[in-house]
């Protein structure tokens, strides 16, 4: 007998007597499942078979009489119902007569729902600016294999939605059944602006002819969303002439919402025509030549000429005084501008005094105003006044200063020299004294000579 045959016999004998050496507490069985999950409403038989077939002897053991029992002591397969979500226990008993072993295990059959809900209907959501936040649950319908639709929990996540700005955003739905199976669904939310722009007419109901036209002077435009809506307008009528025009305005925002308004406005000409004089006051000499008053017109309004200016005046060129010249300019719409020119007619020429120097004798009587003549260019009946004099009715040379003031206050002064011929009393006394001295001297000389002759 060869060595290999000897080893085989020894191995078989070892296997034959192996059960005699198994400890009483040692399990020789394999139970493939402690529990098994069975889908809701599923056929149970395949899962029964799966558990049943998973029970076997461990490797190294063999018993041709090995068997498994799965219904005894009241634990029956018939009580397990996959239409109910609950856990059932079924007792399985394994036998190995060869090894005098048996073992009982309980296996849980867990009826579970692993199928998530199904979205049966959904629709895109419209949210209007400044409106009420959508009730998102009304936009979706879901069903489930186990949970009633009314019992399904719907969670809505709208953190991506900007309710203040138009655009398309995503809202996330999470539908949860009683078994916590979840279905995620994404739906679009369209944030729209359906509010029309607001147009308010201003109180301005007339426009000055020729002034720039600005639509914002006549309409105040606002929009709930668009800060700069598009404004277009048309004018019916002639804005370049006095009369009524109609302004039609259309305002459209970014969302295409449109508003219209119309307004009737009067074109007026209320600006006075320009009339500027080169001077407001002038002075002229009395008896001057009449003035050309048009020469004082410096500037006149557009489309007007000097000939359109009406000049009203009553200047008396031969009479001192203050006169007003009225300049009146009227445009084709009846607007009037008036300016005034003050004209002072003055007498600036002083009177003329004529008085020649004179020589008189001391015994002559004289009126100092005699021989004095006055002339003036304007004033009549002028009066001559003696302003200053040192005249005496004695021999000597004297002066007289005459003054004449005309009606305009012009002053004239004239100096006249008067010579008085004759002797003064002091001269007469002196001559008398000299004569007396001479007579006395001659008498004394005669007496001296007489006495001298008599002595001889």
C-alpha positions as CSV (number, residue, x, y, z in Angstrom):
1,X,0.0,0.0,0.0
2,X,1.4,3.3,-1.0
3,X,1.9,6.3,1.2
4,X,-0.8,8.3,-0.5
5,X,-3.4,5.6,0.1
6,X,-2.4,5.4,3.7
7,X,-2.9,9.1,4.2
8,X,-6.4,9.0,2.6
9,X,-7.5,6.2,5.0
10,X,-6.3,8.1,7.9
11,X,-8.2,11.2,6.8
12,X,-11.4,9.3,6.3
13,X,-11.1,7.7,9.7
14,X,-10.5,11.2,11.2
15,X,-13.7,12.5,9.5
16,X,-15.6,9.4,10.7
17,X,-14.8,10.0,14.3
18,X,-14.9,13.9,14.1
19,X,-18.5,14.3,15.4
20,X,-17.4,12.6,18.6
21,X,-15.1,15.5,19.3
22,X,-17.6,18.5,18.6
23,X,-18.3,20.5,21.7
24,X,-21.9,20.7,22.7
25,X,-22.0,24.5,22.4
26,X,-20.4,24.8,19.0
27,X,-22.7,25.5,16.1
28,X,-22.1,23.7,12.9
29,X,-24.9,25.5,11.0
30,X,-24.9,28.7,8.9
31,X,-28.0,30.9,8.9
32,X,-27.6,33.3,6.1
33,X,-30.0,35.9,7.4
34,X,-31.0,37.4,10.7
35,X,-33.5,39.5,8.8
36,X,-34.5,40.1,5.3
37,X,-36.3,43.1,3.8
38,X,-39.3,42.3,1.6
39,X,-40.6,45.0,-0.7
40,X,-44.1,46.2,-0.1
41,X,-46.7,44.1,-1.8
42,X,-44.0,41.8,-3.2
43,X,-44.4,38.0,-3.6
44,X,-43.1,36.4,-0.4
45,X,-42.1,33.0,-1.8
46,X,-38.8,34.1,-3.4
47,X,-37.8,35.6,-0.1
48,X,-38.8,32.5,1.8
49,X,-36.8,30.4,-0.5
50,X,-33.9,32.8,-0.2
51,X,-33.8,32.5,3.6
52,X,-34.4,28.7,3.5
53,X,-31.7,28.1,1.0
54,X,-29.2,30.2,3.0
55,X,-29.3,27.7,5.9
56,X,-26.6,25.0,5.6
57,X,-23.8,23.2,7.3
58,X,-20.6,24.9,7.8
59,X,-17.7,23.9,5.5
60,X,-16.2,20.6,6.5
61,X,-19.5,19.1,7.6
62,X,-21.7,16.8,5.6
63,X,-24.9,15.0,6.6
64,X,-27.0,13.4,4.0
65,X,-30.0,13.7,6.3
66,X,-29.6,17.5,6.9
67,X,-32.9,19.3,6.8
68,X,-34.6,22.6,7.7
69,X,-38.1,23.1,9.1
70,X,-39.7,26.6,8.8
71,X,-43.2,26.0,10.2
72,X,-43.8,24.8,13.7
73,X,-45.0,26.0,17.1
74,X,-47.4,28.5,15.6
75,X,-44.9,30.4,13.4
76,X,-46.5,30.0,10.0
77,X,-45.7,31.6,6.7
78,X,-49.3,32.3,6.1
79,X,-49.5,35.0,8.7
80,X,-46.9,37.1,6.8
81,X,-48.6,39.8,4.7
82,X,-46.5,41.9,2.4
83,X,-49.4,44.4,2.0
84,X,-48.7,45.7,5.5
85,X,-45.6,47.5,6.6
86,X,-44.5,45.6,9.6
87,X,-42.0,43.1,10.8
88,X,-42.7,39.4,11.1
89,X,-40.6,36.6,12.7
90,X,-40.4,33.1,11.3
91,X,-38.7,30.3,13.2
92,X,-36.3,28.1,11.2
93,X,-34.9,24.9,12.7
94,X,-31.9,23.1,11.2
95,X,-31.2,19.4,11.8
96,X,-28.0,17.3,11.4
97,X,-28.7,13.8,12.7
98,X,-25.3,12.6,11.8
99,X,-23.8,15.0,14.3
100,X,-26.6,14.9,16.7
101,X,-27.1,18.7,16.2
102,X,-30.0,20.9,15.8
103,X,-30.4,24.7,16.0
104,X,-33.3,27.1,16.0
105,X,-33.1,30.7,14.7
106,X,-35.7,33.4,14.2
107,X,-35.5,35.4,11.0
108,X,-37.2,38.7,10.7
109,X,-39.2,39.4,7.5
110,X,-39.4,43.2,7.3
111,X,-42.0,44.4,4.9
112,X,-40.6,47.7,3.7
113,X,-41.5,50.4,1.2
114,X,-38.4,51.4,-0.8
115,X,-40.3,53.0,-3.7
116,X,-40.3,56.8,-3.7
117,X,-43.4,58.9,-4.6
118,X,-44.2,59.6,-8.2
119,X,-44.9,63.1,-9.6
120,X,-48.1,62.8,-11.5
121,X,-48.6,66.5,-12.4
122,X,-46.6,69.7,-12.1
123,X,-46.7,73.1,-13.8
124,X,-44.5,76.1,-14.1
125,X,-45.2,78.8,-11.5
126,X,-45.9,82.4,-12.2
127,X,-45.3,85.0,-9.5
128,X,-46.2,88.6,-10.1
129,X,-44.1,91.3,-8.5
130,X,-45.7,92.8,-5.4
131,X,-48.1,89.9,-5.3
132,X,-48.8,87.2,-2.8
133,X,-46.2,84.5,-2.5
134,X,-47.3,81.3,-4.4
135,X,-48.8,78.4,-2.6
136,X,-46.3,76.0,-4.1
137,X,-48.0,72.8,-3.0
138,X,-51.0,73.6,-5.3
139,X,-48.7,73.4,-8.4
140,X,-47.7,69.8,-8.0
141,X,-49.5,66.4,-7.6
142,X,-47.8,63.2,-6.4
143,X,-48.8,59.6,-5.7
144,X,-47.2,56.8,-3.8
145,X,-47.5,53.0,-3.9
146,X,-48.2,52.9,-0.1
147,X,-48.9,56.4,1.3
148,X,-52.1,58.2,0.4
149,X,-51.5,61.3,-1.7
150,X,-53.1,63.5,1.1
151,X,-50.6,62.0,3.6
152,X,-47.5,62.7,1.5
153,X,-45.3,65.4,2.9
154,X,-44.2,68.1,0.5
155,X,-41.2,70.3,1.4
156,X,-40.5,73.4,-0.7
157,X,-37.1,75.1,-0.9
158,X,-37.4,78.5,-2.7
159,X,-34.1,80.0,-1.5
160,X,-33.1,80.5,-5.1
161,X,-36.1,82.6,-5.9
162,X,-35.7,86.4,-5.9
163,X,-39.2,87.8,-5.4
164,X,-38.0,91.3,-6.0
165,X,-36.4,90.9,-9.4
166,X,-38.0,89.5,-12.6
167,X,-36.5,86.4,-14.0
168,X,-36.8,82.6,-14.0
169,X,-35.7,80.7,-10.9
170,X,-35.8,77.1,-9.7
171,X,-37.8,75.9,-6.7
172,X,-37.0,72.5,-5.3
173,X,-39.8,70.1,-4.2
174,X,-39.1,67.2,-1.9
175,X,-42.0,64.7,-1.7
176,X,-41.7,62.3,1.3
177,X,-43.9,59.2,2.0
178,X,-44.5,57.5,5.3
179,X,-41.4,55.3,4.8
180,X,-39.2,58.4,4.3
181,X,-38.7,57.7,0.6
182,X,-38.0,60.9,-1.1
183,X,-38.5,62.3,-4.6
184,X,-36.8,65.5,-5.6
185,X,-38.5,67.6,-8.3
186,X,-37.3,70.9,-9.7
187,X,-39.8,73.3,-11.1
188,X,-39.4,76.8,-12.7
189,X,-40.7,79.9,-11.1
190,X,-41.2,82.9,-13.4
191,X,-41.1,86.2,-11.5
192,X,-43.0,88.6,-13.8
193,X,-44.0,92.2,-13.8
194,X,-47.6,92.8,-15.0
195,X,-48.1,96.2,-13.4
196,X,-48.3,99.0,-15.9
197,X,-46.3,102.2,-15.5
198,X,-48.0,105.1,-13.9
199,X,-48.4,108.4,-15.8
200,X,-49.3,111.5,-13.8
201,X,-50.0,114.8,-15.6
202,X,-48.3,117.9,-14.1
203,X,-50.2,121.1,-13.5
204,X,-48.2,122.8,-16.2
205,X,-50.7,123.6,-18.9
206,X,-48.9,126.1,-21.0
207,X,-45.6,126.5,-22.7
208,X,-43.8,129.8,-23.5
209,X,-43.2,130.1,-27.2
210,X,-39.6,129.4,-28.2
211,X,-38.6,127.7,-24.9
212,X,-37.2,124.1,-25.1
213,X,-39.8,121.3,-24.7
214,X,-39.2,118.7,-22.1
215,X,-41.7,115.8,-21.8
216,X,-40.9,115.5,-18.1
217,X,-42.3,119.0,-17.5
218,X,-45.7,117.7,-18.4
219,X,-45.8,114.1,-17.2
220,X,-44.4,112.3,-14.2
221,X,-43.6,108.7,-15.0
222,X,-43.0,106.0,-12.4
223,X,-42.9,102.2,-12.5
224,X,-43.0,99.6,-9.8
225,X,-39.9,97.9,-11.1
226,X,-38.2,99.6,-14.1
227,X,-36.4,102.7,-12.9
228,X,-36.0,104.0,-16.5
229,X,-39.0,102.9,-18.6
230,X,-39.1,103.9,-22.2
231,X,-41.0,107.1,-22.9
232,X,-42.2,108.1,-26.3
233,X,-44.4,111.0,-27.3
234,X,-45.9,112.8,-30.2
235,X,-47.1,116.4,-30.5
236,X,-50.2,117.2,-32.5
237,X,-50.2,120.9,-33.5
238,X,-47.6,123.6,-34.1
239,X,-45.3,124.0,-31.1
240,X,-43.7,127.0,-32.8
241,X,-46.8,129.1,-32.8
242,X,-49.3,130.4,-30.3
243,X,-52.3,128.1,-29.8
244,X,-53.2,124.7,-28.4
245,X,-51.3,121.5,-29.0
246,X,-52.0,117.9,-27.9
247,X,-49.2,115.7,-26.3
248,X,-49.7,112.0,-26.6
249,X,-47.3,110.0,-24.4
250,X,-46.6,106.2,-24.3
251,X,-44.6,104.6,-21.5
252,X,-43.3,101.0,-21.8
253,X,-41.4,99.2,-19.0
254,X,-38.9,96.3,-19.4
255,X,-41.6,93.7,-19.2
256,X,-43.6,95.3,-22.0
257,X,-46.3,96.8,-19.9
258,X,-47.6,99.9,-21.6
259,X,-49.5,103.0,-20.4
260,X,-50.8,105.9,-22.4
261,X,-51.9,109.4,-21.6
262,X,-52.8,112.6,-23.4
263,X,-52.7,116.2,-22.5
264,X,-53.8,119.5,-24.1
265,X,-51.3,122.4,-23.6
266,X,-51.5,126.0,-24.7
267,X,-48.5,127.6,-26.4
268,X,-48.3,131.2,-25.3
269,X,-46.1,134.2,-25.9
270,X,-45.8,136.1,-22.6
271,X,-42.3,137.3,-22.9
272,X,-42.1,141.1,-23.4
273,X,-40.1,142.2,-26.4
274,X,-36.6,143.3,-25.7
275,X,-36.1,147.1,-25.8
276,X,-32.9,148.5,-24.3
277,X,-31.9,152.2,-24.5
278,X,-28.3,153.3,-24.6
279,X,-29.1,155.9,-21.9
280,X,-31.8,156.5,-19.4
281,X,-31.0,160.2,-18.7
282,X,-29.5,163.0,-20.9
283,X,-28.9,166.7,-20.5
284,X,-29.1,169.2,-23.3
285,X,-28.8,173.0,-23.6
286,X,-31.9,175.1,-23.9
287,X,-32.5,176.2,-27.4
288,X,-30.7,173.2,-28.8
289,X,-31.7,171.6,-32.0
290,X,-34.4,168.8,-31.7
291,X,-32.9,165.4,-30.9
292,X,-33.1,162.3,-33.1
293,X,-34.6,160.1,-30.4
294,X,-34.1,156.9,-32.3
295,X,-30.4,157.2,-31.7
296,X,-30.9,156.2,-28.1
297,X,-32.4,152.8,-29.1
298,X,-29.6,150.3,-28.3
299,X,-31.3,146.9,-28.7
300,X,-34.7,145.6,-29.8
301,X,-36.3,142.2,-29.9
302,X,-35.9,139.5,-32.4
303,X,-37.9,140.0,-35.7
304,X,-38.5,143.6,-34.7
305,X,-37.1,146.9,-36.1
306,X,-36.5,150.4,-35.0
307,X,-39.5,151.4,-37.0
308,X,-41.7,149.3,-34.7
309,X,-40.8,151.5,-31.7
310,X,-43.4,154.2,-30.9
311,X,-41.8,157.3,-29.4
312,X,-43.9,159.7,-27.4
313,X,-42.3,163.0,-26.4
314,X,-43.2,166.6,-25.5
315,X,-39.8,168.2,-25.2
316,X,-39.8,172.0,-25.2
317,X,-36.4,172.8,-26.5
318,X,-36.8,176.5,-25.7
319,X,-37.8,176.0,-22.1
320,X,-35.8,174.8,-19.2
321,X,-37.3,171.7,-17.6
322,X,-37.3,167.9,-17.2
323,X,-39.1,165.9,-19.8
324,X,-39.9,162.2,-20.3
325,X,-39.6,160.4,-23.6
326,X,-41.7,157.2,-23.7
327,X,-40.4,154.4,-26.0
328,X,-43.1,151.7,-26.6
329,X,-42.4,148.4,-28.4
330,X,-45.2,146.0,-29.2
331,X,-44.7,142.5,-30.7
332,X,-47.2,140.6,-33.0
333,X,-48.7,138.9,-30.0
334,X,-49.6,142.1,-28.2
335,X,-46.7,142.0,-25.6
336,X,-45.5,145.5,-24.8
337,X,-42.3,146.9,-23.4
338,X,-42.0,150.5,-22.3
339,X,-38.8,152.3,-21.5
340,X,-38.2,155.9,-20.5
341,X,-35.6,158.5,-21.4
342,X,-35.4,161.5,-19.1
343,X,-34.3,164.6,-20.9
344,X,-33.2,167.6,-18.9
345,X,-33.2,170.9,-20.8
346,X,-30.7,173.1,-19.0
347,X,-29.5,176.6,-19.2
348,X,-25.8,176.4,-18.5
349,X,-24.8,179.7,-20.1
350,X,-24.0,182.5,-17.6
351,X,-25.4,186.0,-18.2
352,X,-23.1,188.7,-19.6
353,X,-22.5,192.0,-17.7
354,X,-21.3,195.1,-19.5
355,X,-20.1,198.1,-17.5
356,X,-17.3,200.4,-18.5
357,X,-14.9,202.1,-16.0
358,X,-15.8,205.7,-15.3
359,X,-14.2,208.9,-14.0
360,X,-16.3,211.4,-12.0
361,X,-15.7,214.6,-10.1
362,X,-16.1,214.7,-6.4
363,X,-19.1,216.9,-6.5
364,X,-20.8,214.5,-9.0
365,X,-23.6,212.3,-7.7
366,X,-23.5,208.8,-9.1
367,X,-25.8,205.7,-9.1
368,X,-23.4,202.8,-9.1
369,X,-25.8,200.7,-11.3
370,X,-25.9,203.4,-14.0
371,X,-24.3,202.3,-17.2
372,X,-24.5,198.6,-16.3
373,X,-26.1,196.4,-18.9
374,X,-27.0,192.7,-18.7
375,X,-27.6,190.1,-21.4
376,X,-28.6,186.4,-21.1
377,X,-29.4,183.7,-23.6
378,X,-32.6,182.6,-21.8
379,X,-33.6,184.6,-18.8
380,X,-35.3,188.0,-19.1
381,X,-35.6,190.9,-16.6
382,X,-32.4,190.1,-14.9
383,X,-31.6,192.0,-11.7
384,X,-28.1,193.4,-11.1
385,X,-26.8,193.2,-7.6
386,X,-23.8,195.0,-6.1
387,X,-21.9,192.1,-4.8
388,X,-19.0,194.1,-3.3
389,X,-17.6,197.7,-3.4
390,X,-15.3,200.1,-1.6
391,X,-16.7,203.2,-3.3
392,X,-16.6,206.6,-1.4
393,X,-17.7,210.0,-2.5
394,X,-14.1,211.2,-2.2
395,X,-11.3,211.6,-4.6
396,X,-9.7,208.3,-5.3
397,X,-10.0,205.1,-7.3
398,X,-12.6,202.6,-6.3
399,X,-14.1,199.3,-7.6
400,X,-17.6,197.9,-7.8
401,X,-18.2,194.1,-8.3
402,X,-21.6,193.4,-9.9
403,X,-23.4,190.1,-9.6
404,X,-26.2,188.7,-11.9
405,X,-28.0,185.4,-11.4
406,X,-30.2,184.1,-14.1
407,X,-33.2,181.8,-13.7
408,X,-31.1,178.7,-14.0
409,X,-28.8,179.9,-11.2
410,X,-25.9,180.7,-13.4
411,X,-23.8,183.5,-11.8
412,X,-21.8,186.3,-13.5
413,X,-19.5,188.8,-11.7
414,X,-18.0,191.9,-13.2
415,X,-15.5,194.4,-11.7
416,X,-15.9,198.1,-12.6
417,X,-13.3,200.8,-11.7
418,X,-14.6,204.3,-10.6
419,X,-12.2,207.2,-10.3
420,X,-13.3,210.3,-8.3
421,X,-11.5,213.6,-9.1
422,X,-11.1,216.6,-6.6
423,X,-9.4,217.5,-3.3
424,X,-9.8,216.1,0.0
425,X,-10.2,218.2,3.2
426,X,-6.8,217.2,4.4
427,X,-5.3,218.5,1.3
428,X,-7.2,221.9,1.7
429,X,-6.0,222.2,5.4
430,X,-2.5,221.4,4.3
431,X,-2.6,224.1,1.6
432,X,-4.2,226.6,4.0
433,X,-1.4,225.9,6.5
434,X,1.2,226.2,3.9
435,X,-0.3,229.5,2.8
436,X,-0.4,230.8,6.4
437,X,3.2,229.8,6.9
438,X,4.1,231.5,3.6
439,X,2.2,234.7,4.5
440,X,3.7,234.8,8.0
441,X,7.1,234.1,6.6
442,X,6.7,236.9,4.1
443,X,5.4,239.3,6.8
444,X,8.3,238.5,9.1
445,X,10.8,239.0,6.3
446,X,9.2,242.4,5.4
447,X,9.4,243.6,9.0
448,X,13.0,242.5,9.2
449,X,13.9,244.3,6.1
450,X,12.1,247.4,7.1
451,X,13.9,247.6,10.4
452,X,17.2,247.0,8.8
453,X,16.7,249.8,6.3
454,X,15.7,252.2,9.1
455,X,18.8,251.4,11.0
456,X,21.0,252.2,8.1
